């Protein structure tokens, strides 16, 4: 006796592709934000330093 299972509906190819990529929040990671903050701080400190003679 053979057992037959009902076939599943086809999967959405775009949904699986999006899940494989890093789909999610559209903002920079924590490392990028921290690096940008360090650059801004360095720029501000350099502007406060008096010019060398």
C-alpha positions in Angstrom: 0.0 0.0 0.0 1.4 3.4 -1.0 1.0 6.5 1.0 0.6 9.7 -0.9 1.0 13.1 0.7 -0.6 16.2 -0.8 1.9 18.4 -2.6 2.8 21.6 -1.0 2.2 24.9 -2.7 5.3 26.3 -4.4 7.5 28.6 -2.3 8.1 32.2 -3.0 11.7 32.4 -4.5 12.0 36.1 -3.5 11.2 35.4 0.2 14.0 32.8 0.5 16.5 35.0 -1.3 15.7 37.8 1.1 16.2 35.6 4.1 19.6 34.4 2.9 20.8 37.9 2.5 21.1 40.1 5.5 17.5 41.3 5.3 16.4 43.4 8.2 17.0 46.9 9.6 18.3 49.4 7.1 20.8 51.3 9.2 24.6 51.1 9.7 25.9 48.5 12.1 27.2 49.4 15.6 30.8 49.3 14.4 30.1 51.9 11.7 28.3 54.2 14.0 31.1 54.0 16.6 33.7 54.7 13.9 31.8 57.7 12.7 31.5 59.0 16.2 35.3 58.6 16.7 36.0 60.5 13.5 33.7 63.4 14.5 35.3 63.6 17.9 38.8 63.7 16.4 37.7 66.4 14.0 36.3 68.5 16.8 39.4 68.1 18.9 41.6 69.0 16.0 39.6 72.2 15.4 40.1 73.2 19.1 43.9 72.7 18.9 45.8 75.9 18.2 47.8 76.0 14.9 51.4 75.0 15.2 54.0 77.8 14.5 
